[in-house]
Amino acid sequence: MSEDGSTLARRQLGKYLRNGREECGFTLQQVAELIERSASTLQRMETGVAAHIRTPDLEALCKIYGFGPEQSVAMKGLARQGNEQNWWYEYGDLLPENFDFYVGLEASAQQLTTYEPELVPGLLQTPAYASAMIRSVYPDEDPHEHARRVKLRMRRQIRITRKHQPAALDVILRESSLCGVVGGAKVMGAQMRYLLDMDTRSNVGIQILPFSAGFPLGVSAGPFVILGFGHDRQGHPAEPPVVYIESYTGDLYLTKPDAIRRYHEAYEGIRRCAMNREASRALLRKMAKEFGA
């Protein structure tokens, strides 16, 4: 079934509501009685199929689950986004600035397919590289808040590095992402070594698209991530996949099957022109040496 961004917002809101209920140890029936709604209505909210969630119901659920002020605002923002037909999601519009919608999607994904032409993606960054990037965005931020942002980025990597059922990460980096200096030569050298270490993991694959490959798609493609959420026992997707496209002014989430297909085709087109794993590792080792690592 074709989805739009409003369905994605409702789907994520439902996850947060379900997690809140389960963390409190409530059954559907118990919470439904507390808000004077039916269990089936609450279930529709949690599965993201409710066309509209009343504000009093949502406020009551946030109170029951002990959501703080910022999380409650975020839940209301998702509910409002769920009423939109087309969704350009911009941080700071309806959701608190520190509520990262993408991180919620990433945390539940089982497969992440990433193309990055200019930077090392967050899931593969060292703390020093991440710190330098974050400092560029928030140059005047106090040290405590800066450290919190770096810690959050590192915590995201647990999804990839944990021993039990880690998510699969398939990445193509354009050669330019290895050449743009972030934080100085020492930081870059350590980052190249970290990429080599990560590539030894069975669930991680890193390939480099060299400058000599030109532009395989005929255009200068920007960064994108295809998120997959696994399959059920019948082999069907557990949840519809999502394409995430980050930009300077806002982030775009695509869920329609045709868009997903086109981005998968684009990724395969880029992969055909990328270096194989062995050649990619050789280039990373070369870059590490050039940076003095």
C-alpha positions as CSV (number, residue, x, y, z in Angstrom):
1,M,0.0,0.0,0.0
2,S,1.3,3.4,-0.9
3,E,2.2,5.6,2.0
4,D,2.9,9.3,2.4
5,G,4.7,11.2,5.1
6,S,1.6,11.7,7.2
7,T,1.4,7.9,7.6
8,L,5.0,7.7,8.6
9,A,4.5,10.4,11.3
10,R,1.5,8.4,12.7
11,R,3.5,5.2,12.6
12,Q,6.3,6.7,14.6
13,L,3.9,8.3,17.1
14,G,2.3,4.9,17.6
15,K,5.7,3.3,18.4
16,Y,6.4,5.9,21.1
17,L,2.9,5.4,22.6
18,R,3.3,1.6,22.5
19,N,6.8,1.8,24.1
20,G,5.5,4.2,26.8
21,R,2.6,1.8,27.7
22,E,4.8,-1.3,27.8
23,E,7.5,0.5,29.9
24,C,4.7,1.3,32.4
25,G,3.5,-2.3,32.4
26,F,0.0,-1.5,31.2
27,T,-2.2,-3.6,29.0
28,L,-4.2,-2.0,26.1
29,Q,-7.4,-2.6,28.1
30,Q,-6.1,-0.9,31.2
31,V,-5.0,2.3,29.4
32,A,-8.1,2.4,27.3
33,E,-10.2,2.4,30.5
34,L,-8.1,5.2,31.9
35,I,-8.8,7.5,28.9
36,E,-12.3,6.2,28.5
37,R,-11.7,4.9,25.0
38,S,-11.9,1.3,23.6
39,A,-8.9,-1.0,23.4
40,S,-9.4,-1.2,19.7
41,T,-9.1,2.6,19.4
42,L,-5.9,2.6,21.4
43,Q,-4.5,-0.2,19.3
44,R,-5.2,1.8,16.1
45,M,-3.2,4.7,17.6
46,E,-0.3,2.4,18.4
47,T,-0.2,0.8,15.0
48,G,-0.4,4.2,13.2
49,V,-3.7,3.6,11.4
50,A,-5.8,6.0,13.4
51,A,-6.7,8.8,11.0
52,H,-6.9,11.4,13.8
53,I,-5.9,11.4,17.5
54,R,-7.8,13.8,19.7
55,T,-5.6,16.2,21.6
56,P,-7.2,15.4,25.0
57,D,-6.5,11.7,24.4
58,L,-2.9,12.3,23.6
59,E,-2.4,14.6,26.5
60,A,-3.9,12.0,28.8
61,L,-1.6,9.3,27.4
62,C,1.5,11.4,27.8
63,K,0.5,12.0,31.5
64,I,-0.1,8.3,32.1
65,Y,3.2,7.3,30.6
66,G,5.1,10.0,32.4
67,F,6.4,11.8,29.3
68,G,8.3,14.9,30.1
69,P,7.3,18.4,28.7
70,E,9.6,18.1,25.7
71,Q,8.5,14.6,24.8
72,S,4.9,15.5,25.1
73,V,5.4,18.4,22.8
74,A,7.1,16.1,20.3
75,M,4.2,13.6,20.5
76,K,1.7,16.5,19.7
77,G,4.0,17.6,16.9
78,L,3.9,14.1,15.4
79,A,0.1,14.0,15.7
80,R,-0.2,17.3,13.8
81,Q,2.2,16.1,11.2
82,G,0.1,13.0,10.8
83,N,-2.8,15.2,9.6
84,E,-0.7,16.6,6.7
85,Q,-1.0,15.1,3.3
86,N,2.5,15.9,2.1
87,W,5.3,16.1,4.6
88,W,8.4,18.3,4.3
89,Y,9.7,17.7,7.8
90,E,11.7,20.6,9.2
91,Y,13.4,20.6,12.6
92,G,12.2,23.3,15.0
93,D,8.8,23.6,13.2
94,L,6.5,21.5,15.3
95,L,8.9,19.3,17.1
96,P,11.5,20.3,19.7
97,E,15.0,21.0,18.3
98,N,16.6,18.1,20.2
99,F,13.9,15.6,19.2
100,D,15.5,13.8,16.3
101,F,12.8,11.9,14.3
102,Y,15.4,10.2,12.1
103,V,17.2,8.7,15.1
104,G,13.9,7.0,16.0
105,L,13.7,5.4,12.6
106,E,17.3,4.4,12.6
107,A,17.1,2.7,15.9
108,S,14.4,0.3,14.7
109,A,15.9,-0.3,11.2
110,Q,17.5,-3.7,10.5
111,Q,19.2,-2.6,7.2
112,L,20.7,0.7,6.3
113,T,21.8,1.4,2.8
114,T,23.7,4.7,2.6
115,Y,25.3,6.9,-0.1
116,E,27.4,9.8,1.1
117,P,29.3,12.0,-1.4
118,E,30.9,14.6,1.0
119,L,31.1,13.4,4.6
120,V,31.6,10.3,6.7
121,P,28.1,9.3,7.9
122,G,27.3,9.6,11.5
123,L,27.2,5.8,12.1
124,L,30.8,5.6,11.0
125,Q,32.3,8.7,12.7
126,T,34.9,8.8,15.4
127,P,34.1,11.0,18.4
128,A,36.7,13.5,17.3
129,Y,35.3,13.7,13.8
130,A,31.8,14.0,15.1
131,S,32.9,16.7,17.6
132,A,34.5,18.8,14.8
133,M,31.3,18.5,12.7
134,I,29.0,19.4,15.5
135,R,31.2,22.3,16.5
136,S,30.9,23.7,13.0
137,V,27.1,23.7,13.3
138,Y,27.0,25.0,16.9
139,P,30.2,27.1,17.4
140,D,29.0,28.9,20.5
141,E,27.5,25.9,22.3
142,D,28.5,25.3,25.9
143,P,30.8,22.3,26.5
144,H,28.1,20.3,28.4
145,E,25.6,20.5,25.5
146,H,28.3,19.8,23.0
147,A,29.4,16.7,24.8
148,R,25.8,15.5,24.9
149,R,25.4,15.8,21.2
150,V,28.6,13.9,20.6
151,K,27.5,11.2,23.0
152,L,24.2,10.8,21.2
153,R,25.9,10.3,17.9
154,M,28.2,7.6,19.4
155,R,25.2,5.9,21.1
156,R,23.6,5.6,17.7
157,Q,26.5,3.4,16.6
158,I,25.5,0.7,19.1
159,R,22.9,-0.3,16.6
160,I,25.7,-1.4,14.4
161,T,28.4,-2.5,16.8
162,R,26.4,-4.6,19.3
163,K,27.0,-8.3,19.4
164,H,23.3,-9.4,19.4
165,Q,21.6,-9.0,16.0
166,P,23.3,-5.8,14.9
167,A,21.8,-3.9,12.0
168,A,23.4,-4.3,8.6
169,L,25.1,-1.3,7.2
170,D,26.0,-1.0,3.5
171,V,27.8,2.3,2.6
172,I,29.2,3.8,-0.5
173,L,31.4,6.9,0.1
174,R,32.5,9.1,-2.7
175,E,36.2,9.7,-2.7
176,S,35.6,13.4,-1.9
177,S,34.3,12.3,1.6
178,L,37.8,11.1,2.4
179,C,39.5,14.2,1.2
180,G,37.5,16.9,2.8
181,V,39.5,17.7,6.0
182,V,37.4,17.7,9.2
183,G,39.1,18.6,12.5
184,G,42.7,18.4,11.0
185,A,45.0,15.7,9.7
186,K,45.2,13.8,13.0
187,V,41.4,13.5,13.2
188,M,41.2,12.4,9.6
189,G,43.9,9.8,9.9
190,A,42.1,8.2,12.9
191,Q,38.8,8.4,11.0
192,M,40.3,6.5,8.0
193,R,41.6,3.8,10.4
194,Y,38.2,3.6,12.1
195,L,36.6,3.0,8.7
196,L,39.0,0.2,8.1
197,D,38.2,-1.4,11.5
198,M,34.4,-1.1,10.9
199,D,34.7,-2.7,7.5
200,T,36.0,-5.9,9.2
201,R,32.6,-6.5,10.8
202,S,30.4,-9.0,9.1
203,N,27.4,-6.7,9.1
204,V,29.2,-3.7,7.6
205,G,30.3,-3.1,4.0
206,I,32.1,0.0,2.8
207,Q,33.0,0.8,-0.8
208,I,34.5,3.9,-2.3
209,L,33.3,5.7,-5.5
210,P,36.5,7.1,-7.0
211,F,36.8,10.4,-8.7
212,S,37.6,8.6,-11.9
213,A,34.0,7.1,-11.9
214,G,32.6,10.5,-12.6
215,F,28.8,10.7,-12.0
216,P,27.2,7.3,-12.6
217,L,23.7,8.6,-12.4
218,G,24.3,11.5,-14.9
219,V,23.6,14.0,-12.1
220,S,25.4,14.9,-8.9
221,A,23.4,12.8,-6.4
222,G,23.1,14.0,-2.8
223,P,23.3,11.8,0.3
224,F,20.5,9.4,1.1
225,V,19.7,6.5,3.3
226,I,17.4,3.6,2.6
227,L,16.0,2.1,5.9
228,G,14.6,-1.4,5.9
229,F,12.8,-2.8,8.9
230,G,13.1,-6.6,8.4
231,H,10.6,-9.2,7.4
232,D,7.8,-11.2,9.0
233,R,7.6,-15.0,9.1
234,Q,5.9,-14.9,5.6
235,G,8.8,-13.0,4.2
236,H,6.9,-9.7,3.8
237,P,8.4,-6.4,5.0
238,A,7.6,-5.9,8.7
239,E,7.1,-2.2,8.0
240,P,7.4,-0.3,4.7
241,P,10.9,0.9,4.0
242,V,11.8,4.6,4.1
243,V,14.2,6.8,2.1
244,Y,15.8,9.6,4.2
245,I,17.3,12.6,2.4
246,E,19.0,15.2,4.5
247,S,19.4,18.8,3.3
248,Y,20.5,22.1,4.8
249,T,17.0,23.5,5.5
250,G,15.0,20.3,6.2
251,D,14.8,16.6,5.9
252,L,12.7,14.6,3.4
253,Y,11.2,11.2,4.1
254,L,10.0,9.1,1.1
255,T,7.8,6.1,1.6
256,K,6.0,5.5,-1.8
257,P,7.0,2.2,-3.4
258,D,8.1,3.9,-6.7
259,A,10.4,6.2,-4.8
260,I,11.9,3.4,-2.8
261,R,12.5,1.4,-6.0
262,R,14.2,4.3,-7.8
263,Y,16.6,4.9,-4.9
264,H,17.5,1.2,-4.8
265,E,18.2,1.3,-8.5
266,A,20.3,4.5,-8.0
267,Y,22.3,2.8,-5.3
268,E,23.0,-0.2,-7.5
269,G,24.0,2.1,-10.3
270,I,26.5,3.8,-8.0
271,R,27.7,0.5,-6.7
272,R,28.5,-0.8,-10.2
273,C,31.0,2.0,-10.6
274,A,32.4,1.9,-7.1
275,M,35.7,0.1,-6.1
276,N,35.3,-3.4,-4.8
277,R,35.9,-4.0,-1.0
278,E,39.5,-4.9,-1.4
279,A,40.4,-1.8,-3.5
280,S,38.3,0.4,-1.2
281,R,40.3,-0.8,1.8
282,A,43.6,-0.2,0.0
283,L,42.5,3.4,-0.7
284,L,41.5,3.9,3.0
285,R,44.9,2.7,4.1
286,K,46.6,5.0,1.6
287,M,44.6,8.0,2.9
288,A,45.3,7.1,6.5
289,K,49.1,7.2,5.7
290,E,48.7,10.5,3.9
291,F,47.1,11.9,7.0
292,G,49.9,10.6,9.1
293,A,48.0,7.8,10.9
